[in-house]
């Protein structure tokens, strides 16, 4: 079994930022990632909301961050964490290939956007189909776009998109919104917004390039094709809580409860980024969480 001071689960912005602080604190640090570096931001073709960086692709941002922690001496393994066990003042982290021990563990496993699960969605991901209007909406300024969703996030995204798009078509599954009434009223007052109710996406359309969406009625028969430059999907996020649901305290949706120092209810176990309960899930806030979690983890290790 290999021993570390800090093990970080997840190589997104929160996890890699935590690694920077842990490594600069002189701690032997391992990142475990089951898929690819960068997390969701790596899928964005352009990112323009990082302080001091005017524009960068999500992939390049992730690569730069990974190069930074590599230069600092991080250990990185592409393995899926299956179980985390706490005993005395240490943790055992079990993956699909190995077992590791650490004094502190930082969970930065992120979340998954709830997907439409329709044909063409994966094909045009990042090339016409997006899950973050804040991240990618500005690239469709002055064009006709569509949005699917009916909750607060959908309403907030729609209001933002309506300010930059020539036309926004919002499609809801039912005949009403489920978000704040003030947001709904503000959206309905927009002259360039069309709201179509009682339809769900059936297929993403396009050959080599995205061209639009085919919708079908939620109940009964009937379809229509909507031409658009982009589709924004805002139907919620799913907590990926299979790993930690029996380990730490979570809310009803499966997001991890922490204090302002990113501590969970298990001493030495932290959560950073989108996997924890928070109101704003952005690249910058993920980085902040990672920095705070690692800083407190250093202080915790010093007490052992």
PEFEN-V325467 format. One record per residue. N is the residue number from 1. RES is the residue in one small letter. OMEGA is omega in whole degrees, -180 to 180 (none if undefined). Layout:
((N	RES	OMEGA) (N	RES	OMEGA))
//
This chain:
((1	x	-180) (2	x	-176) (3	x	179) (4	x	171) (5	x	-177) (6	x	171) (7	x	-180) (8	x	180) (9	x	180) (10	x	-178) (11	x	172) (12	x	-179) (13	x	-179) (14	x	-178) (15	x	-178) (16	x	174) (17	x	176) (18	x	180) (19	x	178) (20	x	-176) (21	x	179) (22	x	-179) (23	x	178) (24	x	175) (25	x	177) (26	x	-177) (27	x	175) (28	x	-167) (29	x	178) (30	x	171) (31	x	175) (32	x	-178) (33	x	-175) (34	x	-175) (35	x	-178) (36	x	-178) (37	x	173) (38	x	-178) (39	x	-174) (40	x	-177) (41	x	-179) (42	x	-180) (43	x	-176) (44	x	-179) (45	x	179) (46	x	176) (47	x	-176) (48	x	-178) (49	x	174) (50	x	180) (51	x	177) (52	x	177) (53	x	-174) (54	x	180) (55	x	178) (56	x	174) (57	x	178) (58	x	179) (59	x	179) (60	x	177) (61	x	180) (62	x	180) (63	x	179) (64	x	-180) (65	x	179) (66	x	177) (67	x	-180) (68	x	-178) (69	x	176) (70	x	178) (71	x	179) (72	x	174) (73	x	180) (74	x	167) (75	x	-177) (76	x	177) (77	x	177) (78	x	-177) (79	x	178) (80	x	177) (81	x	-178) (82	x	-176) (83	x	175) (84	x	-179) (85	x	178) (86	x	175) (87	x	-177) (88	x	-177) (89	x	180) (90	x	179) (91	x	170) (92	x	180) (93	x	-176) (94	x	179) (95	x	178) (96	x	179) (97	x	-170) (98	x	171) (99	x	-178) (100	x	175) (101	x	-180) (102	x	176) (103	x	180) (104	x	179) (105	x	177) (106	x	176) (107	x	178) (108	x	-171) (109	x	174) (110	x	177) (111	x	174) (112	x	173) (113	x	175) (114	x	-175) (115	x	178) (116	x	-178) (117	x	178) (118	x	179) (119	x	178) (120	x	-176) (121	x	-180) (122	x	-179) (123	x	-175) (124	x	177) (125	x	-178) (126	x	-179) (127	x	-177) (128	x	177) (129	x	-175) (130	x	-180) (131	x	-180) (132	x	179) (133	x	178) (134	x	-178) (135	x	-167) (136	x	-177) (137	x	-175) (138	x	-179) (139	x	179) (140	x	177) (141	x	178) (142	x	-178) (143	x	179) (144	x	-178) (145	x	180) (146	x	177) (147	x	176) (148	x	179) (149	x	-176) (150	x	180) (151	x	-179) (152	x	179) (153	x	179) (154	x	180) (155	x	179) (156	x	177) (157	x	-178) (158	x	179) (159	x	178) (160	x	-179) (161	x	-179) (162	x	180) (163	x	-176) (164	x	-179) (165	x	175) (166	x	175) (167	x	176) (168	x	174) (169	x	180) (170	x	-179) (171	x	-180) (172	x	-178) (173	x	-179) (174	x	-175) (175	x	-180) (176	x	173) (177	x	-179) (178	x	179) (179	x	-178) (180	x	-177) (181	x	-180) (182	x	178) (183	x	178) (184	x	-179) (185	x	179) (186	x	180) (187	x	-179) (188	x	179) (189	x	-179) (190	x	-177) (191	x	-176) (192	x	-179) (193	x	173) (194	x	-180) (195	x	180) (196	x	-175) (197	x	174) (198	x	176) (199	x	175) (200	x	179) (201	x	179) (202	x	-178) (203	x	173) (204	x	-172) (205	x	176) (206	x	175) (207	x	175) (208	x	-179) (209	x	176) (210	x	178) (211	x	-179) (212	x	-174) (213	x	170) (214	x	179) (215	x	174) (216	x	-179) (217	x	179) (218	x	177) (219	x	179) (220	x	-177) (221	x	176) (222	x	176) (223	x	170) (224	x	178) (225	x	-180) (226	x	175) (227	x	-179) (228	x	177) (229	x	-180) (230	x	175) (231	x	176) (232	x	-177) (233	x	-179) (234	x	-178) (235	x	174) (236	x	176) (237	x	-177) (238	x	176) (239	x	179) (240	x	-167) (241	x	-177) (242	x	-178) (243	x	-167) (244	x	-173) (245	x	179) (246	x	-175) (247	x	-177) (248	x	178) (249	x	179) (250	x	172) (251	x	-175) (252	x	-180) (253	x	179) (254	x	177) (255	x	-172) (256	x	176) (257	x	178) (258	x	170) (259	x	-176) (260	x	176) (261	x	178) (262	x	178) (263	x	171) (264	x	178) (265	x	176) (266	x	-179) (267	x	-180) (268	x	180) (269	x	-175) (270	x	174) (271	x	-177) (272	x	177) (273	x	-170) (274	x	-177) (275	x	-179) (276	x	178) (277	x	180) (278	x	-177) (279	x	-177) (280	x	179) (281	x	-179) (282	x	180) (283	x	-177) (284	x	179) (285	x	175) (286	x	178) (287	x	178) (288	x	179) (289	x	-179) (290	x	179) (291	x	-179) (292	x	-179) (293	x	-179) (294	x	179) (295	x	179) (296	x	177) (297	x	176) (298	x	179) (299	x	179) (300	x	-179) (301	x	-180) (302	x	-179) (303	x	-174) (304	x	none))
//
